[in-house]
Amino acid sequence: MADIADFANDLVQDGLDHILAKRAALKTATVLPSLEICAECLDPIPEGRRLAQPGCTFCIECQSVDDLRAARYAR
């Protein structure tokens, strides 16, 4: 027999599921196609990266440098 805590948990979970589904739908709707050439170094971006990270604009090496730069200035 369910008690009030179970009902509250179910209600919260339903709300979270709804919000996450809306967020996932919005994320997939706004992703641009990946570039084939890196915007930084002009080297080709590997197909595996383009498929794994839709909308990427940098090759793996340039993205790593950009992530390190962003982490340094985020402090």
PDB file of N, CA, C and O in Angstrom, chain B, residues numbered from 101:
ATOM      1  N   MET B 101       0.843  -1.176   0.000  1.00  0.00           N
ATOM      2  CA  MET B 101       0.000   0.000   0.000  1.00  0.00           C
ATOM      3  C   MET B 101       0.894   1.247   0.000  1.00  0.00           C
ATOM      4  O   MET B 101       1.800   1.383   0.822  1.00  0.00           O
ATOM      5  N   ALA B 102       0.617   2.134  -0.929  1.00  0.00           N
ATOM      6  CA  ALA B 102       1.422   3.347  -1.062  1.00  0.00           C
ATOM      7  C   ALA B 102       1.022   4.373  -0.005  1.00  0.00           C
ATOM      8  O   ALA B 102      -0.153   4.547   0.316  1.00  0.00           O
ATOM      9  N   ASP B 103       2.034   5.038   0.516  1.00  0.00           N
ATOM     10  CA  ASP B 103       1.739   6.101   1.474  1.00  0.00           C
ATOM     11  C   ASP B 103       1.991   7.458   0.821  1.00  0.00           C
ATOM     12  O   ASP B 103       2.309   7.528  -0.366  1.00  0.00           O
ATOM     13  N   ILE B 104       1.852   8.512   1.579  1.00  0.00           N
ATOM     14  CA  ILE B 104       1.973   9.865   1.034  1.00  0.00           C
ATOM     15  C   ILE B 104       3.389  10.160   0.520  1.00  0.00           C
ATOM     16  O   ILE B 104       3.551  10.916  -0.438  1.00  0.00           O
ATOM     17  N   ALA B 105       4.404   9.575   1.143  1.00  0.00           N
ATOM     18  CA  ALA B 105       5.775   9.784   0.677  1.00  0.00           C
ATOM     19  C   ALA B 105       5.976   9.154  -0.699  1.00  0.00           C
ATOM     20  O   ALA B 105       6.640   9.747  -1.548  1.00  0.00           O
ATOM     21  N   ASP B 106       5.423   7.977  -0.936  1.00  0.00           N
ATOM     22  CA  ASP B 106       5.516   7.350  -2.255  1.00  0.00           C
ATOM     23  C   ASP B 106       4.818   8.208  -3.306  1.00  0.00           C
ATOM     24  O   ASP B 106       5.329   8.384  -4.412  1.00  0.00           O
ATOM     25  N   PHE B 107       3.649   8.739  -2.956  1.00  0.00           N
ATOM     26  CA  PHE B 107       2.915   9.592  -3.882  1.00  0.00           C
ATOM     27  C   PHE B 107       3.727  10.844  -4.206  1.00  0.00           C
ATOM     28  O   PHE B 107       3.794  11.250  -5.366  1.00  0.00           O
ATOM     29  N   ALA B 108       4.336  11.454  -3.209  1.00  0.00           N
ATOM     30  CA  ALA B 108       5.145  12.656  -3.419  1.00  0.00           C
ATOM     31  C   ALA B 108       6.362  12.349  -4.300  1.00  0.00           C
ATOM     32  O   ALA B 108       6.695  13.123  -5.198  1.00  0.00           O
ATOM     33  N   ASN B 109       7.015  11.225  -4.040  1.00  0.00           N
ATOM     34  CA  ASN B 109       8.159  10.830  -4.859  1.00  0.00           C
ATOM     35  C   ASN B 109       7.754  10.614  -6.319  1.00  0.00           C
ATOM     36  O   ASN B 109       8.462  11.037  -7.233  1.00  0.00           O
ATOM     37  N   ASP B 110       6.617   9.957  -6.530  1.00  0.00           N
ATOM     38  CA  ASP B 110       6.131   9.728  -7.893  1.00  0.00           C
ATOM     39  C   ASP B 110       5.817  11.047  -8.591  1.00  0.00           C
ATOM     40  O   ASP B 110       6.113  11.212  -9.774  1.00  0.00           O
ATOM     41  N   LEU B 111       5.226  11.974  -7.868  1.00  0.00           N
ATOM     42  CA  LEU B 111       4.880  13.271  -8.431  1.00  0.00           C
ATOM     43  C   LEU B 111       6.135  14.051  -8.828  1.00  0.00           C
ATOM     44  O   LEU B 111       6.189  14.634  -9.910  1.00  0.00           O
ATOM     45  N   VAL B 112       7.120  14.059  -7.972  1.00  0.00           N
ATOM     46  CA  VAL B 112       8.379  14.743  -8.274  1.00  0.00           C
ATOM     47  C   VAL B 112       9.078  14.074  -9.447  1.00  0.00           C
ATOM     48  O   VAL B 112       9.587  14.761 -10.333  1.00  0.00           O
ATOM     49  N   GLN B 113       9.113  12.759  -9.468  1.00  0.00           N
ATOM     50  CA  GLN B 113       9.765  12.039 -10.567  1.00  0.00           C
ATOM     51  C   GLN B 113       9.083  12.321 -11.892  1.00  0.00           C
ATOM     52  O   GLN B 113       9.758  12.506 -12.905  1.00  0.00           O
ATOM     53  N   ASP B 114       7.757  12.359 -11.905  1.00  0.00           N
ATOM     54  CA  ASP B 114       7.029  12.683 -13.137  1.00  0.00           C
ATOM     55  C   ASP B 114       7.390  14.081 -13.628  1.00  0.00           C
ATOM     56  O   ASP B 114       7.571  14.290 -14.827  1.00  0.00           O
ATOM     57  N   GLY B 115       7.494  15.037 -12.707  1.00  0.00           N
ATOM     58  CA  GLY B 115       7.873  16.392 -13.082  1.00  0.00           C
ATOM     59  C   GLY B 115       9.273  16.448 -13.657  1.00  0.00           C
ATOM     60  O   GLY B 115       9.502  17.110 -14.670  1.00  0.00           O
ATOM     61  N   LEU B 116      10.219  15.757 -13.020  1.00  0.00           N
ATOM     62  CA  LEU B 116      11.595  15.723 -13.520  1.00  0.00           C
ATOM     63  C   LEU B 116      11.670  15.059 -14.896  1.00  0.00           C
ATOM     64  O   LEU B 116      12.366  15.545 -15.787  1.00  0.00           O
ATOM     65  N   ASP B 117      10.958  13.957 -15.063  1.00  0.00           N
ATOM     66  CA  ASP B 117      10.951  13.276 -16.359  1.00  0.00           C
ATOM     67  C   ASP B 117      10.420  14.192 -17.453  1.00  0.00           C
ATOM     68  O   ASP B 117      10.956  14.220 -18.561  1.00  0.00           O
ATOM     69  N   HIS B 118       9.369  14.938 -17.140  1.00  0.00           N
ATOM     70  CA  HIS B 118       8.780  15.857 -18.108  1.00  0.00           C
ATOM     71  C   HIS B 118       9.764  16.961 -18.483  1.00  0.00           C
ATOM     72  O   HIS B 118       9.923  17.273 -19.662  1.00  0.00           O
ATOM     73  N   ILE B 119      10.414  17.545 -17.502  1.00  0.00           N
ATOM     74  CA  ILE B 119      11.375  18.623 -17.749  1.00  0.00           C
ATOM     75  C   ILE B 119      12.570  18.116 -18.546  1.00  0.00           C
ATOM     76  O   ILE B 119      13.015  18.779 -19.483  1.00  0.00           O
ATOM     77  N   LEU B 120      13.093  16.951 -18.184  1.00  0.00           N
ATOM     78  CA  LEU B 120      14.243  16.391 -18.904  1.00  0.00           C
ATOM     79  C   LEU B 120      13.886  16.035 -20.346  1.00  0.00           C
ATOM     80  O   LEU B 120      14.713  16.194 -21.245  1.00  0.00           O
ATOM     81  N   ALA B 121      12.669  15.559 -20.572  1.00  0.00           N
ATOM     82  CA  ALA B 121      12.240  15.243 -21.934  1.00  0.00           C
ATOM     83  C   ALA B 121      12.138  16.507 -22.777  1.00  0.00           C
ATOM     84  O   ALA B 121      12.534  16.508 -23.943  1.00  0.00           O
ATOM     85  N   LYS B 122      11.612  17.578 -22.200  1.00  0.00           N
ATOM     86  CA  LYS B 122      11.529  18.844 -22.924  1.00  0.00           C
ATOM     87  C   LYS B 122      12.921  19.390 -23.228  1.00  0.00           C
ATOM     88  O   LYS B 122      13.166  19.917 -24.313  1.00  0.00           O
ATOM     89  N   ARG B 123      13.821  19.260 -22.270  1.00  0.00           N
ATOM     90  CA  ARG B 123      15.191  19.748 -22.469  1.00  0.00           C
ATOM     91  C   ARG B 123      15.893  18.948 -23.569  1.00  0.00           C
ATOM     92  O   ARG B 123      16.576  19.526 -24.415  1.00  0.00           O
ATOM     93  N   ALA B 124      15.729  17.632 -23.562  1.00  0.00           N
ATOM     94  CA  ALA B 124      16.347  16.785 -24.582  1.00  0.00           C
ATOM     95  C   ALA B 124      15.795  17.109 -25.966  1.00  0.00           C
ATOM     96  O   ALA B 124      16.546  17.136 -26.941  1.00  0.00           O
ATOM     97  N   ALA B 125      14.499  17.353 -26.058  1.00  0.00           N
ATOM     98  CA  ALA B 125      13.893  17.699 -27.345  1.00  0.00           C
ATOM     99  C   ALA B 125      14.416  19.035 -27.847  1.00  0.00           C
ATOM    100  O   ALA B 125      14.671  19.188 -29.042  1.00  0.00           O
ATOM    101  N   LEU B 126      14.580  19.997 -26.959  1.00  0.00           N
ATOM    102  CA  LEU B 126      15.101  21.306 -27.347  1.00  0.00           C
ATOM    103  C   LEU B 126      16.558  21.207 -27.772  1.00  0.00           C
ATOM    104  O   LEU B 126      16.977  21.861 -28.727  1.00  0.00           O
ATOM    105  N   LYS B 127      17.327  20.392 -27.064  1.00  0.00           N
ATOM    106  CA  LYS B 127      18.746  20.237 -27.373  1.00  0.00           C
ATOM    107  C   LYS B 127      18.938  19.647 -28.767  1.00  0.00           C
ATOM    108  O   LYS B 127      19.779  20.126 -29.528  1.00  0.00           O
ATOM    109  N   THR B 128      18.177  18.625 -29.107  1.00  0.00           N
ATOM    110  CA  THR B 128      18.326  18.001 -30.418  1.00  0.00           C
ATOM    111  C   THR B 128      17.804  18.905 -31.520  1.00  0.00           C
ATOM    112  O   THR B 128      18.255  18.807 -32.662  1.00  0.00           O
ATOM    113  N   ALA B 129      16.866  19.781 -31.203  1.00  0.00           N
ATOM    114  CA  ALA B 129      16.292  20.650 -32.223  1.00  0.00           C
ATOM    115  C   ALA B 129      17.224  21.803 -32.574  1.00  0.00           C
ATOM    116  O   ALA B 129      17.119  22.359 -33.667  1.00  0.00           O
ATOM    117  N   THR B 130      18.133  22.176 -31.674  1.00  0.00           N
ATOM    118  CA  THR B 130      18.948  23.360 -31.901  1.00  0.00           C
ATOM    119  C   THR B 130      20.399  23.043 -32.270  1.00  0.00           C
ATOM    120  O   THR B 130      21.204  23.964 -32.412  1.00  0.00           O
ATOM    121  N   VAL B 131      20.746  21.784 -32.425  1.00  0.00           N
ATOM    122  CA  VAL B 131      22.129  21.418 -32.751  1.00  0.00           C
ATOM    123  C   VAL B 131      22.384  21.635 -34.236  1.00  0.00           C
ATOM    124  O   VAL B 131      21.647  21.135 -35.087  1.00  0.00           O
ATOM    125  N   LEU B 132      23.422  22.377 -34.530  1.00  0.00           N
ATOM    126  CA  LEU B 132      23.821  22.608 -35.908  1.00  0.00           C
ATOM    127  C   LEU B 132      24.689  21.460 -36.397  1.00  0.00           C
ATOM    128  O   LEU B 132      25.269  20.744 -35.581  1.00  0.00           O
ATOM    129  N   PRO B 133      24.790  21.269 -37.679  1.00  0.00           N
ATOM    130  CA  PRO B 133      25.668  20.204 -38.176  1.00  0.00           C
ATOM    131  C   PRO B 133      27.134  20.502 -37.853  1.00  0.00           C
ATOM    132  O   PRO B 133      27.552  21.657 -37.773  1.00  0.00           O
ATOM    133  N   SER B 134      27.880  19.451 -37.676  1.00  0.00           N
ATOM    134  CA  SER B 134      29.309  19.593 -37.391  1.00  0.00           C
ATOM    135  C   SER B 134      30.051  20.094 -38.623  1.00  0.00           C
ATOM    136  O   SER B 134      29.671  19.812 -39.760  1.00  0.00           O
ATOM    137  N   LEU B 135      31.113  20.838 -38.370  1.00  0.00           N
ATOM    138  CA  LEU B 135      31.978  21.259 -39.466  1.00  0.00           C
ATOM    139  C   LEU B 135      32.877  20.100 -39.881  1.00  0.00           C
ATOM    140  O   LEU B 135      33.191  19.236 -39.062  1.00  0.00           O
ATOM    141  N   GLU B 136      33.282  20.075 -41.112  1.00  0.00           N
ATOM    142  CA  GLU B 136      34.207  19.048 -41.580  1.00  0.00           C
ATOM    143  C   GLU B 136      35.654  19.496 -41.421  1.00  0.00           C
ATOM    144  O   GLU B 136      36.564  18.667 -41.376  1.00  0.00           O
ATOM    145  N   ILE B 137      35.864  20.789 -41.336  1.00  0.00           N
ATOM    146  CA  ILE B 137      37.195  21.369 -41.177  1.00  0.00           C
ATOM    147  C   ILE B 137      37.213  22.162 -39.872  1.00  0.00           C
ATOM    148  O   ILE B 137      36.280  22.911 -39.586  1.00  0.00           O
ATOM    149  N   CYS B 138      38.269  21.998 -39.084  1.00  0.00           N
ATOM    150  CA  CYS B 138      38.407  22.696 -37.804  1.00  0.00           C
ATOM    151  C   CYS B 138      38.425  24.208 -38.015  1.00  0.00           C
ATOM    152  O   CYS B 138      39.134  24.704 -38.891  1.00  0.00           O
ATOM    153  N   ALA B 139      37.662  24.930 -37.230  1.00  0.00           N
ATOM    154  CA  ALA B 139      37.596  26.383 -37.341  1.00  0.00           C
ATOM    155  C   ALA B 139      38.877  27.050 -36.858  1.00  0.00           C
ATOM    156  O   ALA B 139      39.122  28.213 -37.176  1.00  0.00           O
ATOM    157  N   GLU B 140      39.691  26.338 -36.102  1.00  0.00           N
ATOM    158  CA  GLU B 140      40.923  26.914 -35.540  1.00  0.00           C
ATOM    159  C   GLU B 140      42.141  26.620 -36.412  1.00  0.00           C
ATOM    160  O   GLU B 140      42.831  27.545 -36.842  1.00  0.00           O
ATOM    161  N   CYS B 141      42.410  25.344 -36.677  1.00  0.00           N
ATOM    162  CA  CYS B 141      43.653  24.968 -37.367  1.00  0.00           C
ATOM    163  C   CYS B 141      43.439  24.554 -38.825  1.00  0.00           C
ATOM    164  O   CYS B 141      44.407  24.326 -39.551  1.00  0.00           O
ATOM    165  N   LEU B 142      42.196  24.457 -39.251  1.00  0.00           N
ATOM    166  CA  LEU B 142      41.821  24.098 -40.623  1.00  0.00           C
ATOM    167  C   LEU B 142      42.173  22.668 -41.015  1.00  0.00           C
ATOM    168  O   LEU B 142      42.205  22.344 -42.202  1.00  0.00           O
ATOM    169  N   ASP B 143      42.439  21.805 -40.030  1.00  0.00           N
ATOM    170  CA  ASP B 143      42.622  20.379 -40.293  1.00  0.00           C
ATOM    171  C   ASP B 143      41.254  19.709 -40.362  1.00  0.00           C
ATOM    172  O   ASP B 143      40.292  20.222 -39.790  1.00  0.00           O
ATOM    173  N   PRO B 144      41.148  18.570 -41.053  1.00  0.00           N
ATOM    174  CA  PRO B 144      39.870  17.859 -41.101  1.00  0.00           C
ATOM    175  C   PRO B 144      39.471  17.337 -39.708  1.00  0.00           C
ATOM    176  O   PRO B 144      40.318  16.885 -38.936  1.00  0.00           O
ATOM    177  N   ILE B 145      38.188  17.407 -39.411  1.00  0.00           N
ATOM    178  CA  ILE B 145      37.659  16.846 -38.161  1.00  0.00           C
ATOM    179  C   ILE B 145      37.274  15.401 -38.451  1.00  0.00           C
ATOM    180  O   ILE B 145      36.506  15.151 -39.380  1.00  0.00           O
ATOM    181  N   PRO B 146      37.791  14.431 -37.673  1.00  0.00           N
ATOM    182  CA  PRO B 146      37.473  13.024 -37.926  1.00  0.00           C
ATOM    183  C   PRO B 146      35.962  12.755 -37.864  1.00  0.00           C
ATOM    184  O   PRO B 146      35.239  13.352 -37.066  1.00  0.00           O
ATOM    185  N   GLU B 147      35.511  11.846 -38.724  1.00  0.00           N
ATOM    186  CA  GLU B 147      34.091  11.539 -38.793  1.00  0.00           C
ATOM    187  C   GLU B 147      33.565  11.021 -37.455  1.00  0.00           C
ATOM    188  O   GLU B 147      32.438  11.333 -37.071  1.00  0.00           O
ATOM    189  N   GLY B 148      34.367  10.240 -36.751  1.00  0.00           N
ATOM    190  CA  GLY B 148      33.932   9.730 -35.448  1.00  0.00           C
ATOM    191  C   GLY B 148      33.610  10.841 -34.471  1.00  0.00           C
ATOM    192  O   GLY B 148      32.638  10.753 -33.722  1.00  0.00           O
ATOM    193  N   ARG B 149      34.422  11.887 -34.475  1.00  0.00           N
ATOM    194  CA  ARG B 149      34.155  13.038 -33.591  1.00  0.00           C
ATOM    195  C   ARG B 149      32.888  13.757 -34.029  1.00  0.00           C
ATOM    196  O   ARG B 149      32.071  14.136 -33.190  1.00  0.00           O
ATOM    197  N   ARG B 150      32.714  13.947 -35.325  1.00  0.00           N
ATOM    198  CA  ARG B 150      31.519  14.642 -35.821  1.00  0.00           C
ATOM    199  C   ARG B 150      30.247  13.886 -35.476  1.00  0.00           C
ATOM    200  O   ARG B 150      29.212  14.496 -35.207  1.00  0.00           O
ATOM    201  N   LEU B 151      30.320  12.562 -35.484  1.00  0.00           N
ATOM    202  CA  LEU B 151      29.145  11.761 -35.137  1.00  0.00           C
ATOM    203  C   LEU B 151      28.910  11.729 -33.632  1.00  0.00           C
ATOM    204  O   LEU B 151      27.767  11.753 -33.177  1.00  0.00           O
ATOM    205  N   ALA B 152      29.987  11.674 -32.865  1.00  0.00           N
ATOM    206  CA  ALA B 152      29.863  11.591 -31.402  1.00  0.00           C
ATOM    207  C   ALA B 152      29.478  12.922 -30.776  1.00  0.00           C
ATOM    208  O   ALA B 152      28.804  12.955 -29.747  1.00  0.00           O
ATOM    209  N   GLN B 153      29.906  14.027 -31.398  1.00  0.00           N
ATOM    210  CA  GLN B 153      29.657  15.366 -30.841  1.00  0.00           C
ATOM    211  C   GLN B 153      29.007  16.231 -31.923  1.00  0.00           C
ATOM    212  O   GLN B 153      29.690  17.029 -32.566  1.00  0.00           O
ATOM    213  N   PRO B 154      27.694  16.081 -32.131  1.00  0.00           N
ATOM    214  CA  PRO B 154      27.038  16.886 -33.167  1.00  0.00           C
ATOM    215  C   PRO B 154      27.224  18.376 -32.901  1.00  0.00           C
ATOM    216  O   PRO B 154      27.123  18.832 -31.762  1.00  0.00           O
ATOM    217  N   GLY B 155      27.492  19.116 -33.946  1.00  0.00           N
ATOM    218  CA  GLY B 155      27.666  20.550 -33.828  1.00  0.00           C
ATOM    219  C   GLY B 155      29.081  20.984 -33.491  1.00  0.00           C
ATOM    220  O   GLY B 155      29.311  22.159 -33.208  1.00  0.00           O
ATOM    221  N   CYS B 156      30.034  20.062 -33.514  1.00  0.00           N
ATOM    222  CA  CYS B 156      31.407  20.443 -33.149  1.00  0.00           C
ATOM    223  C   CYS B 156      32.014  21.324 -34.242  1.00  0.00           C
ATOM    224  O   CYS B 156      31.703  21.180 -35.424  1.00  0.00           O
ATOM    225  N   THR B 157      32.882  22.235 -33.816  1.00  0.00           N
ATOM    226  CA  THR B 157      33.540  23.146 -34.740  1.00  0.00           C
ATOM    227  C   THR B 157      35.059  23.038 -34.675  1.00  0.00           C
ATOM    228  O   THR B 157      35.756  23.592 -35.525  1.00  0.00           O
ATOM    229  N   PHE B 158      35.578  22.328 -33.672  1.00  0.00           N
ATOM    230  CA  PHE B 158      37.017  22.169 -33.496  1.00  0.00           C
ATOM    231  C   PHE B 158      37.399  20.702 -33.594  1.00  0.00           C
ATOM    232  O   PHE B 158      36.601  19.821 -33.274  1.00  0.00           O
ATOM    233  N   CYS B 159      38.631  20.442 -34.042  1.00  0.00           N
ATOM    234  CA  CYS B 159      39.172  19.082 -33.982  1.00  0.00           C
ATOM    235  C   CYS B 159      39.461  18.751 -32.515  1.00  0.00           C
ATOM    236  O   CYS B 159      39.328  19.614 -31.647  1.00  0.00           O
ATOM    237  N   ILE B 160      39.845  17.541 -32.245  1.00  0.00           N
ATOM    238  CA  ILE B 160      40.051  17.100 -30.865  1.00  0.00           C
ATOM    239  C   ILE B 160      41.146  17.912 -30.179  1.00  0.00           C
ATOM    240  O   ILE B 160      40.986  18.324 -29.030  1.00  0.00           O
ATOM    241  N   GLU B 161      42.249  18.144 -30.875  1.00  0.00           N
ATOM    242  CA  GLU B 161      43.361  18.869 -30.273  1.00  0.00           C
ATOM    243  C   GLU B 161      42.984  20.316 -29.954  1.00  0.00           C
ATOM    244  O   GLU B 161      43.268  20.807 -28.862  1.00  0.00           O
ATOM    245  N   CYS B 162      42.353  20.990 -30.895  1.00  0.00           N
ATOM    246  CA  CYS B 162      41.960  22.383 -30.669  1.00  0.00           C
ATOM    247  C   CYS B 162      40.880  22.482 -29.593  1.00  0.00           C
ATOM    248  O   CYS B 162      40.868  23.437 -28.817  1.00  0.00           O
ATOM    249  N   GLN B 163      39.973  21.504 -29.539  1.00  0.00           N
ATOM    250  CA  GLN B 163      38.949  21.504 -28.496  1.00  0.00           C
ATOM    251  C   GLN B 163      39.590  21.333 -27.128  1.00  0.00           C
ATOM    252  O   GLN B 163      39.164  21.968 -26.164  1.00  0.00           O
ATOM    253  N   SER B 164      40.604  20.485 -27.031  1.00  0.00           N
ATOM    254  CA  SER B 164      41.314  20.297 -25.760  1.00  0.00           C
ATOM    255  C   SER B 164      41.965  21.601 -25.303  1.00  0.00           C
ATOM    256  O   SER B 164      41.891  21.959 -24.128  1.00  0.00           O
ATOM    257  N   VAL B 165      42.597  22.300 -26.227  1.00  0.00           N
ATOM    258  CA  VAL B 165      43.226  23.583 -25.897  1.00  0.00           C
ATOM    259  C   VAL B 165      42.158  24.592 -25.464  1.00  0.00           C
ATOM    260  O   VAL B 165      42.352  25.332 -24.500  1.00  0.00           O
ATOM    261  N   ASP B 166      41.045  24.617 -26.173  1.00  0.00           N
ATOM    262  CA  ASP B 166      39.961  25.544 -25.835  1.00  0.00           C
ATOM    263  C   ASP B 166      39.371  25.219 -24.461  1.00  0.00           C
ATOM    264  O   ASP B 166      39.058  26.128 -23.691  1.00  0.00           O
ATOM    265  N   ASP B 167      39.219  23.926 -24.149  1.00  0.00           N
ATOM    266  CA  ASP B 167      38.704  23.523 -22.831  1.00  0.00           C
ATOM    267  C   ASP B 167      39.656  23.945 -21.718  1.00  0.00           C
ATOM    268  O   ASP B 167      39.218  24.427 -20.674  1.00  0.00           O
ATOM    269  N   LEU B 168      40.960  23.763 -21.939  1.00  0.00           N
ATOM    270  CA  LEU B 168      41.943  24.181 -20.937  1.00  0.00           C
ATOM    271  C   LEU B 168      41.924  25.698 -20.741  1.00  0.00           C
ATOM    272  O   LEU B 168      42.005  26.189 -19.616  1.00  0.00           O
ATOM    273  N   ARG B 169      41.817  26.419 -21.833  1.00  0.00           N
ATOM    274  CA  ARG B 169      41.756  27.880 -21.762  1.00  0.00           C
ATOM    275  C   ARG B 169      40.500  28.321 -20.999  1.00  0.00           C
ATOM    276  O   ARG B 169      40.570  29.214 -20.155  1.00  0.00           O
ATOM    277  N   ALA B 170      39.364  27.702 -21.294  1.00  0.00           N
ATOM    278  CA  ALA B 170      38.113  28.049 -20.613  1.00  0.00           C
ATOM    279  C   ALA B 170      38.186  27.711 -19.132  1.00  0.00           C
ATOM    280  O   ALA B 170      37.678  28.462 -18.299  1.00  0.00           O
ATOM    281  N   ALA B 171      38.813  26.589 -18.794  1.00  0.00           N
ATOM    282  CA  ALA B 171      38.939  26.190 -17.386  1.00  0.00           C
ATOM    283  C   ALA B 171      39.830  27.168 -16.620  1.00  0.00           C
ATOM    284  O   ALA B 171      39.583  27.462 -15.451  1.00  0.00           O
ATOM    285  N   ARG B 172      40.850  27.659 -17.281  1.00  0.00           N
ATOM    286  CA  ARG B 172      41.764  28.596 -16.612  1.00  0.00           C
ATOM    287  C   ARG B 172      41.075  29.915 -16.301  1.00  0.00           C
ATOM    288  O   ARG B 172      41.286  30.492 -15.235  1.00  0.00           O
ATOM    289  N   TYR B 173      40.255  30.392 -17.228  1.00  0.00           N
ATOM    290  CA  TYR B 173      39.595  31.680 -17.019  1.00  0.00           C
ATOM    291  C   TYR B 173      38.287  31.568 -16.253  1.00  0.00           C
ATOM    292  O   TYR B 173      37.692  32.586 -15.900  1.00  0.00           O
ATOM    293  N   ALA B 174      37.831  30.352 -15.992  1.00  0.00           N
ATOM    294  CA  ALA B 174      36.575  30.166 -15.252  1.00  0.00           C
ATOM    295  C   ALA B 174      36.773  30.351 -13.748  1.00  0.00           C
ATOM    296  O   ALA B 174      35.799  30.463 -13.004  1.00  0.00           O
ATOM    297  N   ARG B 175      38.012  30.383 -13.302  1.00  0.00           N
ATOM    298  CA  ARG B 175      38.269  30.496 -11.852  1.00  0.00           C
ATOM    299  C   ARG B 175      37.888  31.805 -11.310  1.00  0.00           C
ATOM    300  O   ARG B 175      38.044  32.046 -10.113  1.00  0.00           O
TER     301      ARG B 175
END
